[in-house]
Amino acid sequence: MSNLTNDELKNIKGGAINVAVVLGISAIITFAIGIIDGIVRPLKCHS
């Protein structure tokens, strides 16, 4: 086994979660909760 240099360590990619993936999953979960809430607890519009 060999030791990696600092430059080689900086070039290692993998295991990181992309910010766009986290935002996308959060948006889907929020949307699903809104749909479920609308079905379970329908409220009239007050206009």
C-alpha distance matrix in Angstrom:
0.0 3.8 6.9 9.6 13.1 16.2 17.5 14.5 14.8 18.5 18.3 16.6 19.5 20.3 21.6 24.3 28.0 30.2 33.4 35.6 34.4 35.2 38.6 39.4 38.7 40.8 43.6 43.7 43.9 46.6 48.6 48.4 49.6 52.4 53.6 53.5 55.4 58.0 58.6 58.8 60.7 62.7 64.6 67.5 67.4 69.7 71.1
3.8 0.0 3.8 6.5 9.6 13.0 14.3 11.7 12.3 16.0 16.1 15.1 18.4 19.8 21.5 23.8 27.5 29.5 32.5 34.8 34.0 34.8 38.0 39.0 38.7 40.6 43.3 43.8 44.0 46.5 48.6 48.7 49.9 52.6 53.8 54.0 55.7 58.2 59.1 59.4 61.2 63.0 64.7 67.5 67.2 69.4 70.7
6.9 3.8 0.0 3.8 6.6 9.7 11.7 9.6 9.7 13.4 14.2 13.5 17.0 18.7 20.3 22.1 25.9 27.8 30.5 33.1 32.5 33.1 36.2 37.5 37.3 38.9 41.7 42.4 42.6 44.9 47.1 47.5 48.4 51.0 52.5 52.7 54.3 56.8 57.8 58.1 59.7 61.5 63.0 65.8 65.3 67.4 68.6
9.6 6.5 3.8 0.0 3.8 6.6 8.0 5.9 6.3 9.8 10.5 10.3 14.0 16.2 18.2 19.6 23.4 24.9 27.6 30.1 29.8 30.6 33.5 34.8 34.9 36.5 39.1 40.0 40.4 42.6 44.7 45.3 46.3 48.7 50.3 50.7 52.2 54.6 55.8 56.2 57.7 59.4 60.8 63.4 62.8 64.9 66.0
13.1 9.6 6.6 3.8 0.0 3.8 5.5 5.2 6.3 8.8 10.2 11.2 15.0 17.7 19.8 20.6 24.2 25.3 27.8 30.3 30.5 31.2 33.8 35.4 35.8 37.2 39.6 40.9 41.4 43.3 45.4 46.3 47.3 49.5 51.2 51.8 53.2 55.5 56.9 57.4 58.6 60.2 61.4 63.9 63.1 65.0 65.9
16.2 13.0 9.7 6.6 3.8 0.0 3.8 5.5 5.1 6.3 8.8 10.3 13.8 16.7 18.6 18.7 22.2 23.1 25.1 27.8 28.3 28.8 31.3 33.1 33.6 34.8 37.2 38.7 39.2 40.8 43.1 44.1 45.0 47.1 49.0 49.7 50.8 53.1 54.7 55.2 56.3 57.8 58.8 61.3 60.3 62.1 63.0
17.5 14.3 11.7 8.0 5.5 3.8 0.0 3.8 5.4 5.2 6.5 9.2 12.5 15.9 18.4 18.3 21.7 22.1 24.3 26.6 27.3 28.3 30.5 32.1 33.0 34.3 36.4 37.9 38.8 40.4 42.3 43.6 44.7 46.6 48.3 49.3 50.6 52.6 54.2 55.0 56.1 57.4 58.4 60.7 59.7 61.5 62.2
14.5 11.7 9.6 5.9 5.2 5.5 3.8 0.0 3.8 5.5 5.2 6.7 10.4 13.6 16.3 16.9 20.5 21.2 23.9 26.1 26.3 27.4 29.9 31.2 31.8 33.5 35.7 36.8 37.7 39.6 41.5 42.4 43.7 45.8 47.3 48.2 49.7 51.8 53.1 53.9 55.2 56.6 57.8 60.3 59.4 61.4 62.3
14.8 12.3 9.7 6.3 6.3 5.1 5.4 3.8 0.0 3.8 5.4 5.5 9.1 11.8 13.8 14.3 18.0 19.1 21.6 24.2 24.2 25.0 27.6 29.2 29.5 31.0 33.4 34.6 35.2 37.1 39.2 40.0 41.1 43.3 45.0 45.6 47.0 49.2 50.6 51.2 52.5 54.0 55.2 57.8 57.0 59.0 60.0
18.5 16.0 13.4 9.8 8.8 6.3 5.2 5.5 3.8 0.0 3.8 5.6 8.2 11.4 13.6 13.2 16.6 17.0 19.3 21.7 22.3 23.1 25.4 27.1 27.8 29.1 31.3 32.8 33.6 35.2 37.2 38.4 39.5 41.4 43.2 44.1 45.4 47.5 49.1 49.8 50.9 52.2 53.3 55.7 54.7 56.6 57.4
18.3 16.1 14.2 10.5 10.2 8.8 6.5 5.2 5.4 3.8 0.0 3.8 6.3 9.9 13.0 12.9 16.2 16.5 19.1 21.1 21.5 22.9 25.2 26.4 27.2 29.0 30.9 32.1 33.2 35.1 36.7 37.9 39.3 41.2 42.7 43.7 45.2 47.2 48.6 49.5 50.8 52.0 53.2 55.5 54.6 56.7 57.4
16.6 15.1 13.5 10.3 11.2 10.3 9.2 6.7 5.5 5.6 3.8 0.0 3.8 6.9 9.8 10.6 14.1 15.1 18.2 20.2 19.9 21.2 24.0 25.0 25.4 27.3 29.5 30.4 31.2 33.4 35.1 35.9 37.3 39.5 40.9 41.6 43.3 45.4 46.6 47.4 48.9 50.2 51.6 54.2 53.5 55.6 56.6
19.5 18.4 17.0 14.0 15.0 13.8 12.5 10.4 9.1 8.2 6.3 3.8 0.0 3.8 7.1 7.6 10.9 11.7 15.0 16.7 16.3 17.8 20.6 21.3 21.8 23.9 26.0 26.7 27.8 29.9 31.5 32.3 33.9 36.0 37.3 38.1 39.9 41.8 43.0 43.9 45.4 46.7 48.2 50.7 50.0 52.3 53.3
20.3 19.8 18.7 16.2 17.7 16.7 15.9 13.6 11.8 11.4 9.9 6.9 3.8 0.0 3.8 5.5 8.6 10.3 13.9 15.5 14.3 15.7 18.8 19.4 19.3 21.6 23.9 24.3 25.1 27.5 29.2 29.6 31.1 33.5 34.6 35.3 37.1 39.2 40.2 41.0 42.7 44.1 45.8 48.4 48.0 50.4 51.6
21.6 21.5 20.3 18.2 19.8 18.6 18.4 16.3 13.8 13.6 13.0 9.8 7.1 3.8 0.0 3.8 6.6 9.5 12.7 14.7 13.0 13.7 17.1 17.8 17.2 19.2 22.0 22.2 22.6 25.1 27.0 27.2 28.5 31.1 32.3 32.7 34.5 36.8 37.7 38.3 40.0 41.6 43.3 46.1 45.8 48.2 49.6
24.3 23.8 22.1 19.6 20.6 18.7 18.3 16.9 14.3 13.2 12.9 10.6 7.6 5.5 3.8 0.0 3.8 6.3 9.3 11.7 10.6 11.1 14.3 15.5 15.3 17.0 19.6 20.4 20.9 23.0 25.1 25.7 26.9 29.2 30.7 31.3 32.8 35.1 36.3 37.0 38.4 39.9 41.3 43.9 43.5 45.7 46.9
28.0 27.5 25.9 23.4 24.2 22.2 21.7 20.5 18.0 16.6 16.2 14.1 10.9 8.6 6.6 3.8 0.0 3.8 6.4 8.6 7.1 7.3 10.6 11.8 11.6 13.2 15.8 16.7 17.2 19.3 21.3 22.0 23.2 25.4 27.0 27.7 29.2 31.3 32.7 33.4 34.7 36.1 37.6 40.2 39.7 42.0 43.2
30.2 29.5 27.8 24.9 25.3 23.1 22.1 21.2 19.1 17.0 16.5 15.1 11.7 10.3 9.5 6.3 3.8 0.0 3.8 5.4 5.3 6.6 8.9 10.1 11.0 12.7 14.5 15.8 17.0 18.7 20.3 21.6 23.0 24.8 26.3 27.5 28.9 30.7 32.3 33.4 34.5 35.6 36.8 39.2 38.4 40.6 41.6
33.4 32.5 30.5 27.6 27.8 25.1 24.3 23.9 21.6 19.3 19.1 18.2 15.0 13.9 12.7 9.3 6.4 3.8 0.0 3.8 5.4 5.2 6.2 8.6 10.0 10.6 12.3 14.4 15.5 16.4 18.3 20.1 21.2 22.6 24.5 25.9 26.9 28.6 30.6 31.6 32.4 33.3 34.2 36.5 35.5 37.6 38.5
35.6 34.8 33.1 30.1 30.3 27.8 26.6 26.1 24.2 21.7 21.1 20.2 16.7 15.5 14.7 11.7 8.6 5.4 3.8 0.0 3.8 5.5 5.1 6.0 8.6 9.8 10.4 12.2 14.2 15.2 16.3 18.3 19.9 21.0 22.5 24.3 25.6 26.9 28.7 30.2 31.1 31.7 32.7 34.8 33.7 36.0 36.7
34.4 34.0 32.5 29.8 30.5 28.3 27.3 26.3 24.2 22.3 21.5 19.9 16.3 14.3 13.0 10.6 7.1 5.3 5.4 3.8 0.0 3.8 5.5 5.1 6.2 8.5 9.9 10.7 12.3 14.2 15.4 16.6 18.4 20.0 21.3 22.6 24.3 25.9 27.3 28.6 29.9 30.8 32.2 34.5 33.9 36.4 37.4
35.2 34.8 33.1 30.6 31.2 28.8 28.3 27.4 25.0 23.1 22.9 21.2 17.8 15.7 13.7 11.1 7.3 6.6 5.2 5.5 3.8 0.0 3.8 5.5 5.3 6.1 8.6 10.0 10.6 12.2 14.2 15.5 16.5 18.4 20.2 21.2 22.4 24.4 26.0 26.9 28.0 29.2 30.4 33.0 32.4 34.7 36.0
38.6 38.0 36.2 33.5 33.8 31.3 30.5 29.9 27.6 25.4 25.2 24.0 20.6 18.8 17.1 14.3 10.6 8.9 6.2 5.1 5.5 3.8 0.0 3.8 5.5 5.0 6.1 8.7 9.9 10.4 12.1 14.2 15.3 16.4 18.4 20.0 20.9 22.5 24.5 25.6 26.4 27.1 28.1 30.4 29.5 31.7 32.8
39.4 39.0 37.5 34.8 35.4 33.1 32.1 31.2 29.2 27.1 26.4 25.0 21.3 19.4 17.8 15.5 11.8 10.1 8.6 6.0 5.1 5.5 3.8 0.0 3.8 5.4 5.1 6.3 8.7 9.9 10.6 12.3 14.3 15.4 16.7 18.5 20.0 21.2 22.9 24.4 25.5 26.1 27.4 29.6 28.9 31.5 32.5
38.7 38.7 37.3 34.9 35.8 33.6 33.0 31.8 29.5 27.8 27.2 25.4 21.8 19.3 17.2 15.3 11.6 11.0 10.0 8.6 6.2 5.3 5.5 3.8 0.0 3.8 5.4 5.2 6.2 8.6 9.9 10.6 12.3 14.3 15.5 16.6 18.3 20.0 21.3 22.5 23.9 25.0 26.6 29.2 29.0 31.6 33.1
40.8 40.6 38.9 36.5 37.2 34.8 34.3 33.5 31.0 29.1 29.0 27.3 23.9 21.6 19.2 17.0 13.2 12.7 10.6 9.8 8.5 6.1 5.0 5.4 3.8 0.0 3.8 5.5 5.2 6.1 8.6 9.9 10.6 12.3 14.4 15.4 16.4 18.4 20.2 21.0 21.9 23.1 24.4 27.0 26.6 29.0 30.5
43.6 43.3 41.7 39.1 39.6 37.2 36.4 35.7 33.4 31.3 30.9 29.5 26.0 23.9 22.0 19.6 15.8 14.5 12.3 10.4 9.9 8.6 6.1 5.1 5.4 3.8 0.0 3.8 5.5 5.1 6.1 8.6 9.9 10.6 12.4 14.3 15.3 16.5 18.5 20.0 20.7 21.3 22.5 24.7 24.1 26.6 27.9
43.7 43.8 42.4 40.0 40.9 38.7 37.9 36.8 34.6 32.8 32.1 30.4 26.7 24.3 22.2 20.4 16.7 15.8 14.4 12.2 10.7 10.0 8.7 6.3 5.2 5.5 3.8 0.0 3.8 5.5 5.1 6.1 8.6 9.9 10.6 12.3 14.1 15.4 16.7 18.3 19.7 20.3 22.1 24.6 24.4 27.3 28.7
43.9 44.0 42.6 40.4 41.4 39.2 38.8 37.7 35.2 33.6 33.2 31.2 27.8 25.1 22.6 20.9 17.2 17.0 15.5 14.2 12.3 10.6 9.9 8.7 6.2 5.2 5.5 3.8 0.0 3.8 5.5 5.1 6.2 8.6 10.0 10.6 12.1 14.2 15.5 16.3 17.8 19.1 20.9 23.8 24.0 26.8 28.6
46.6 46.5 44.9 42.6 43.3 40.8 40.4 39.6 37.1 35.2 35.1 33.4 29.9 27.5 25.1 23.0 19.3 18.7 16.4 15.2 14.2 12.2 10.4 9.9 8.6 6.1 5.1 5.5 3.8 0.0 3.8 5.5 5.2 6.3 8.8 10.0 10.5 12.3 14.4 15.3 16.0 17.0 18.3 21.0 20.9 23.4 25.2
48.6 48.6 47.1 44.7 45.4 43.1 42.3 41.5 39.2 37.2 36.7 35.1 31.5 29.2 27.0 25.1 21.3 20.3 18.3 16.3 15.4 14.2 12.1 10.6 9.9 8.6 6.1 5.1 5.5 3.8 0.0 3.8 5.5 5.1 6.3 8.7 9.9 10.6 12.6 14.3 15.2 15.5 17.1 19.5 19.3 22.3 23.8
48.4 48.7 47.5 45.3 46.3 44.1 43.6 42.4 40.0 38.4 37.9 35.9 32.3 29.6 27.2 25.7 22.0 21.6 20.1 18.3 16.6 15.5 14.2 12.3 10.6 9.9 8.6 6.1 5.1 5.5 3.8 0.0 3.8 5.4 5.1 6.2 8.5 9.9 10.7 12.2 13.9 14.8 17.1 19.9 20.5 23.6 25.5
49.6 49.9 48.4 46.3 47.3 45.0 44.7 43.7 41.1 39.5 39.3 37.3 33.9 31.1 28.5 26.9 23.2 23.0 21.2 19.9 18.4 16.5 15.3 14.3 12.3 10.6 9.9 8.6 6.2 5.2 5.5 3.8 0.0 3.8 5.5 5.1 6.0 8.5 9.9 10.4 11.6 13.2 15.2 18.3 19.1 21.9 24.2
52.4 52.6 51.0 48.7 49.5 47.1 46.6 45.8 43.3 41.4 41.2 39.5 36.0 33.5 31.1 29.2 25.4 24.8 22.6 21.0 20.0 18.4 16.4 15.4 14.3 12.3 10.6 9.9 8.6 6.3 5.1 5.4 3.8 0.0 3.8 5.5 5.1 6.1 8.7 9.9 10.2 10.8 12.4 15.1 15.6 18.5 20.6
53.6 53.8 52.5 50.3 51.2 49.0 48.3 47.3 45.0 43.2 42.7 40.9 37.3 34.6 32.3 30.7 27.0 26.3 24.5 22.5 21.3 20.2 18.4 16.7 15.5 14.4 12.4 10.6 10.0 8.8 6.3 5.1 5.5 3.8 0.0 3.8 5.4 5.1 6.3 8.7 9.9 10.0 12.5 15.1 15.9 19.3 21.4
53.5 54.0 52.7 50.7 51.8 49.7 49.3 48.2 45.6 44.1 43.7 41.6 38.1 35.3 32.7 31.3 27.7 27.5 25.9 24.3 22.6 21.2 20.0 18.5 16.6 15.4 14.3 12.3 10.6 10.0 8.7 6.2 5.1 5.5 3.8 0.0 3.8 5.4 5.2 6.1 8.3 9.7 12.7 15.9 17.5 20.7 23.2
55.4 55.7 54.3 52.2 53.2 50.8 50.6 49.7 47.0 45.4 45.2 43.3 39.9 37.1 34.5 32.8 29.2 28.9 26.9 25.6 24.3 22.4 20.9 20.0 18.3 16.4 15.3 14.1 12.1 10.5 9.9 8.5 6.0 5.1 5.4 3.8 0.0 3.8 5.5 5.2 5.6 7.5 9.8 13.2 14.9 17.7 20.5
58.0 58.2 56.8 54.6 55.5 53.1 52.6 51.8 49.2 47.5 47.2 45.4 41.8 39.2 36.8 35.1 31.3 30.7 28.6 26.9 25.9 24.4 22.5 21.2 20.0 18.4 16.5 15.4 14.2 12.3 10.6 9.9 8.5 6.1 5.1 5.4 3.8 0.0 3.8 5.6 5.4 5.0 7.6 10.5 12.1 15.4 17.9
58.6 59.1 57.8 55.8 56.9 54.7 54.2 53.1 50.6 49.1 48.6 46.6 43.0 40.2 37.7 36.3 32.7 32.3 30.6 28.7 27.3 26.0 24.5 22.9 21.3 20.2 18.5 16.7 15.5 14.4 12.6 10.7 9.9 8.7 6.3 5.2 5.5 3.8 0.0 3.8 5.7 5.9 9.5 12.3 14.6 17.9 20.6
58.8 59.4 58.1 56.2 57.4 55.2 55.0 53.9 51.2 49.8 49.5 47.4 43.9 41.0 38.3 37.0 33.4 33.4 31.6 30.2 28.6 26.9 25.6 24.4 22.5 21.0 20.0 18.3 16.3 15.3 14.3 12.2 10.4 9.9 8.7 6.1 5.2 5.6 3.8 0.0 3.8 6.3 9.7 13.1 15.8 18.7 21.7
60.7 61.2 59.7 57.7 58.6 56.3 56.1 55.2 52.5 50.9 50.8 48.9 45.4 42.7 40.0 38.4 34.7 34.5 32.4 31.1 29.9 28.0 26.4 25.5 23.9 21.9 20.7 19.7 17.8 16.0 15.2 13.9 11.6 10.2 9.9 8.3 5.6 5.4 5.7 3.8 0.0 3.8 6.4 10.0 12.7 15.3 18.6
62.7 63.0 61.5 59.4 60.2 57.8 57.4 56.6 54.0 52.2 52.0 50.2 46.7 44.1 41.6 39.9 36.1 35.6 33.3 31.7 30.8 29.2 27.1 26.1 25.0 23.1 21.3 20.3 19.1 17.0 15.5 14.8 13.2 10.8 10.0 9.7 7.5 5.0 5.9 6.3 3.8 0.0 3.8 6.8 9.6 12.6 15.6
64.6 64.7 63.0 60.8 61.4 58.8 58.4 57.8 55.2 53.3 53.2 51.6 48.2 45.8 43.3 41.3 37.6 36.8 34.2 32.7 32.2 30.4 28.1 27.4 26.6 24.4 22.5 22.1 20.9 18.3 17.1 17.1 15.2 12.4 12.5 12.7 9.8 7.6 9.5 9.7 6.4 3.8 0.0 3.8 6.5 9.0 12.3
67.5 67.5 65.8 63.4 63.9 61.3 60.7 60.3 57.8 55.7 55.5 54.2 50.7 48.4 46.1 43.9 40.2 39.2 36.5 34.8 34.5 33.0 30.4 29.6 29.2 27.0 24.7 24.6 23.8 21.0 19.5 19.9 18.3 15.1 15.1 15.9 13.2 10.5 12.3 13.1 10.0 6.8 3.8 0.0 3.8 6.3 9.3
67.4 67.2 65.3 62.8 63.1 60.3 59.7 59.4 57.0 54.7 54.6 53.5 50.0 48.0 45.8 43.5 39.7 38.4 35.5 33.7 33.9 32.4 29.5 28.9 29.0 26.6 24.1 24.4 24.0 20.9 19.3 20.5 19.1 15.6 15.9 17.5 14.9 12.1 14.6 15.8 12.7 9.6 6.5 3.8 0.0 3.8 6.0
69.7 69.4 67.4 64.9 65.0 62.1 61.5 61.4 59.0 56.6 56.7 55.6 52.3 50.4 48.2 45.7 42.0 40.6 37.6 36.0 36.4 34.7 31.7 31.5 31.6 29.0 26.6 27.3 26.8 23.4 22.3 23.6 21.9 18.5 19.3 20.7 17.7 15.4 17.9 18.7 15.3 12.6 9.0 6.3 3.8 0.0 3.8
71.1 70.7 68.6 66.0 65.9 63.0 62.2 62.3 60.0 57.4 57.4 56.6 53.3 51.6 49.6 46.9 43.2 41.6 38.5 36.7 37.4 36.0 32.8 32.5 33.1 30.5 27.9 28.7 28.6 25.2 23.8 25.5 24.2 20.6 21.4 23.2 20.5 17.9 20.6 21.7 18.6 15.6 12.3 9.3 6.0 3.8 0.0
